[in-house]
Amino acid sequence: MYYKRIVLDRLLDRYERSKTFINGNSKRRIMLKMTRGDFPEYDIEEPLVRETFNSVILELAEKGLVGFDWVKHETGNIIEKVWLNVSRVEDCYIEIGRKAKKVILDDLLGRVIELKDKAKDNWIVEFLTDTEQSIKEKASTSGFLPADYEQALAILKALDFLRELDGIQCLERVFSLHCFNDSKYFEKKVRNRLVGIIKKYCLDQDLLEEISDDDALLQVGIIQSPELIEFKGGILGTVNRKKIDFRAFIHGISLNADTIKELVVEDMGNVRQILFIENKANYIHYLSENKDETLMIVFHGGFYSPAKGLFFKKLYEAALPYGVEFYHWGDLDLGGFMIFKRLKKNIIPTLKPYQMDKKAFESRIKYGVKFDLKYADKLRMLLTDEQLNELKDVIEFMLEKGMKLEQEAFLI
């Protein structure tokens, strides 16, 4: 059975990659050249191996599953080539107990269409639409779902559970238990592929090289630990119809994602400026240093999650009638600039940079970190981005010096 499986598996693999499989009208044979590298297991110098393969191929030929030719002048000794009898391909699958790819693709197609009809998230629908098209037109899931059937099902199951979450956050290990009854299965078998799908279909393409896998998962609600939204500022609001005066939290406050959903920002109090801070160390430092009641500070972190994005949007909409000014303070590097751009483009069009100019860089230049030519090319591309007009001077200065600067340098 071992030798028979090798022969038929190899032929069926070629068949499933061929035009014959896709559209059924190719006249080209599905063939293995046994003595020319297509079948290294066929060692003509090892009589036992060669004769065993010969007998297996003869048996398959007698059943009408394959055809073959002997090497000239080596009849009965060395097989030159063997080809699949395409008209009997279904019997070939049955012979070795292999599930036919067409059966698998038909099953996956049905599941993809069913899930697409239920999904509401545009990125999931777009991914499933492309997958459906690939199966129908190319008879392939390559580039969309894993070749392994069970892993393909796991991806679809993960997408289906994300659909059911509908924006609710879920710890990664709990997500894995819900989907696969195994807290580590997601991490081992599904995570990398799902992250790739999220990055391609859910995120802005200019973020891809700067966003981490954890942050990518955070965008769809899969979290490593419970997310807290941290800020300090005297806004007034309600949660579950109960009034809250945030002026009382003189050392700052942290709210979870569910509370942010229920929060209504009703009044800005004395707040006339809001500063988003990218890095935690700078936020904590500013938390203790800032005594200005007109300034609200918000910990931004990396690429904001849907929960943080919701809070930022609520702040902006509540602050708009009061003429509140918004600022962002982040790293002077590619990631910091993309974080600024995303917040400005998607939520706060009036956003301005803080401590992110040439003068600020010059004041801490001794803490600058050198970057290579590849990084410089990416940085140079930002000069044409209208969303980053306020940062062009510092970007040009960075290119001149070949250096970037982390925000923590301003704490020294």
N, C-alpha and C positions, 0 to 999 in steps of 0.2 A: 504493500500500500504506500510506503514511503516514496519509492521510486515513481510509482504511478502519479502520486500527488505532485511531485516536483515537475514532472513533464506537463501534466494538465494545468497546474497552477501557472506555470510559465507561459503556456500558450493562451490561457484565458486572460492573464494580465495584459498580454499584447492585444488580444481581441478587444478588451474593454477600453483600450487607448486608441483604437483604430477608427477610421472613417466608416468601416463596415458596421461597427457597433452604433455609431452616431446616426447614420442615415441609411445604412443597409444596402447601399448601391455601389460599393467599391468591389472591384474584381480582383484586387490584390490579395494574395494568399497571406494568411496569418501563419508565419513560418519561423522555425528556429534552425539556424545553421549549426549543426552539432559540433563540427570540427573547426569553426571559425569564431569562437569566442562567445556565441550566444548561450552556450550551455557548458560552462566550465566543469560542471560535475561529471560530464561524460569524458572520462579519462581513458583514451585509447591505449595507454601504456599499462593500464591495470585491467587484466583480463576479466576478473570477477565483476568489477564495476561495469565494464563495457558490456559484458554478456548479460548482466542483469537488466541494464537499460534496454538492450536489444530485445530481450524477451518481453519486457513491459510494453515497448512500442509495437511489437508484433501483435501482442494481445489486443491493444487498443485499436490497431488497424483492422484486425479480424472483426472487431465489434463495429467497425465503420466510423469510429470517432476521429481517427487521424489517418493521414497518408504519410508515406516516407519514401526516400530514395537511399540506396546504398552508394557508397563511394565507388567510383569506377574501378573495376578489377578487385573490389573488396566485398563482393556480394556475400551476405551471410556473416560478415565480420565487422565492418565499420559502417555505421549509418551517417550519411552526409547531411541530410536535412529531414525535418519532420514538420507537417503542417496540420492545422486544425480543419476538420470538416465542419464548416460553419452551419451547414444545414442540420447538424446533429448537436449543436452547441448546448442545448438544454440538457441533453443526455450526458454531456461532459460534466456539467455541474453536478448532476445526480451521481455520477460515477465516483466522485471524491467527496460528496456531501458538502459541497460549497454552495452558498446562497448566491443566486444569480444577481449580477449587478443591476439588471433592469428591474428585478423585483424590489431590490433595496431602494433604487431611485424612485420607483412608483410609490413606495411606502413613505419615503421622506418627502416627496412632492405633496402627497396628501396631508401630511402633518404640517408642512410649511404653509400651505394654503389655509388650512384650518386655523393655525395660529395667527396668520396675517389678518384673517377676518375678525379675530377677537381683539387684536392689538390696537391701542390708541396712540402710543408714542410714535412720532413720525420716524425716528431713527430705526426703531424695530421694524416698522412697516417697510421702510426703504431697503433695509438689509434683506428681509424676507422676499420682497419683490425681486431683487437682484438674484437671490438664490433660486427662486422659482424660474426666472428667465434662463439661468444657466443650466438648470436641469432639463428644461424643455428644449432649449436650442443647442446645447452642447453635450447633453447626457452626462453632466458632470457637476459635482459640488465643489470642485477645486477652487480654492481662494475664498470659499464661503463656509463650508462645513468640513470637519475632518473626514478623511477617507474611511476611517474606522466607523462602522455603523453605530456601535454603542456610544462612542464619543460624540458622534453627530447628534444622537438622541439627547445626550447630556446637555449639549449647547442649546437645543430647542427647549429642553425642560427648564434650563436656567433663564432663558428669555421669557418663557411663559410665567415663571414665578416673579420675575421683575415686573411683568405686566400686572400681575395681581397685587404687587406691593403698591403700585400707583403713587410713587413718590415717598412712601414711608421708608425710613431708614432701617437697615437690618444688618446686624453684625455678620461678618463674613463666615465665621464658623457656624452660626445659627442658620444662615442662608444655605450653607452646605448640608446641614442636617435636614432642613425642610425639603430640599430638592432630592438628596441622594442618600438620606439616612446614614450619613458618614460625615463627621465634622471636618475631615481633611481631604475628602474627595475633590471638592471644588478647587482647592489650592493645587493639588497634584495633577488633575486631569482637565480642568475646564478654564481655570483663571487666565492663563496666557492667551488662549484663543478668544475668550470673551473680551479681554482688554483690547485686543486687536480690532475686534468688531466695534467696540465703543469708540476707540480712537478714530476709526475710519468713518463711522456713520453718526456719531453723537457729538463730536467735538469740532471746533473750528480747526481747520487744517494747519493754520499757522501756529497752533499751540503744541503740536504733536511732539516736537523734539524737546520741549521744556517741561511738559507735564509728566509726572510720575505715574506708574501703574496704580498705586494706591489712590492718587487724586482722580485718575480716570474712573475707577470704580466708584469713588465718592460721588461722581456726577450722576450716577444712576441709583444711588442709595445704598450701596454695599460699603460698609464702614469697618475699620479695624477696631475702633473703640467708640463709645458714645460721643457724638459731636456736641460741643458747647460753643455758643456764640457769646463772645466776651466784649464788653464795652463799659465806658464810664461817661455819663452825661445826664444832665437834668431834664430829660424829656418826660412827658406825661402820657400815660396810656392806660389801656384796660386789658385784662386777661380774663376770659370767661365772665365778662361784664363787671369785673371788680377793678376799681381804679387803683393804679400804681403810680406813685411819684418816685421816679428813679433818682431824684436829687438826694434821697436818703442813703443811697449806696455810694458813699464817698470814696470807697476803696475799689469801686468797680463791681460788676455783676456778671454772672454767667447764666445763660438760659439755654435749655435744650431745644432741639428741633421742634418738638410738639408744642412747646410754649410759644415759640416764634410763630407757628401757624395761627395760634389763637390771639397773638398780640395785635392790638390796634393802637397805633401811635396817633394820639389825639392832639397833642400840642408840643411845640418844641421848647417851651419854657424860656430860659435865657439863652439857649443854644443858638449861636449865629455862625459857627464854623464846625465842620465835622472833618476829622482827620483819620483816614484809614492807614494802619501801620502793618506792613507785611510780616515782619519778624517778631517772634514772641519776646525776645530779650529787650528789644526797643520798646515794645508795648508796655512791658512791666516797668521799665525805667520811667517812661512817660507817665504811667499811672500814678507813681509816687511823686513825680516832679510837678505835674500840672495842677495848678490851683485856680485856673481861669474857668469860671462858670459858663462863659460864653463858648467854650471849646469842648466839643464831645470827641472822645477818641474811641476808635473801634479796631479790634484786632482782626486783620484781614486774613493772615496766613497765606498759603499758596493759592492755587486756582480755586476760587470759591465754589462751594457746593450749592445745590439747589436750595438748601435751608438757609445758608448765608445769603445767597442771592435774593431770596424772598425778604429777608430782614433789610438788606441794603435798599431794595426797591421800596419797601414800606417807609424807610427813613427818607428817601429822596422825595417820594410823593407827599409826605407830611411836611417836609421842609420847604418845598417849592414856593408856597404862598408867602413864606417869611423871608425869602431872599437869602437863605443860608448858603454859605460857600462850602464846597467840598474839595478836599485835598487828599492826595495819596502819597505815602512815603514808603519807598521800597528799595530793593537792591539796585545798584547801577550795573545791571548786566542784562542779558537777553531775557531771562526769566522775569526779572523785575519789570522790564519794559512791557512784556506781553501781559503780565498781570494788570498793569496800569491800563493798557489798551483795552483789555477785555471788560474791565469795570466801566470804563468811559464809553465804549461802544455799545454795550448791552444794557446798562442801567443808568449811568450818570453822565450825560453828554457835556455837562459843565465842569467835569472833574479837572483839577489842576495838580501838577506835581509839586511836592514839597521836599526840599533838601535833595533834589534830583537834577541839579544844574551843574554847569562847569565850575562855578565858584565853590560849590559844596564838594565836588570831587577833588579840586585842587587843595582844599583844606585838609584832606585825609589821604593825599596821594601816596604817602609812604606806606600805606596799608593796601595799596592796589595789588592786584594779582595779574600776572601776565597771561595773555591768551594767544592761541596759534592763528595761522592764516585762515584756516577753515572757519574758526569762530569769527574772525574779522569779516569774512565774506558775508556771513549771516547777519552780523551787526550792520554792515554797510547797506544791506537791503532795507533796513528800517528807515533809512533816510528819505525814502520815497513814500512812506506811509503817512497820510494826512492825519491820522489819529494820533500820531506822535510828533506833531510839529513843534510842540513846546520842548521836546527833548533833543532836537537836532543838534544844538550847540554842544551838549554834553556827549552825544554819540560821536560827533566829529572829533572832540577832544580825546575820547577814549581810543578812537582809531589812530589818532596821532601818537598817543603814548603806548598803544598796544596793551592797555590795562582795563580791568573791570574792578568794581569795588562792592563789597558786601555792606549792608546797612549797619551791621554791628560795629563797624569802624567808627561810627559817630558816638559810640558810648565810651570811647577811650579818650 
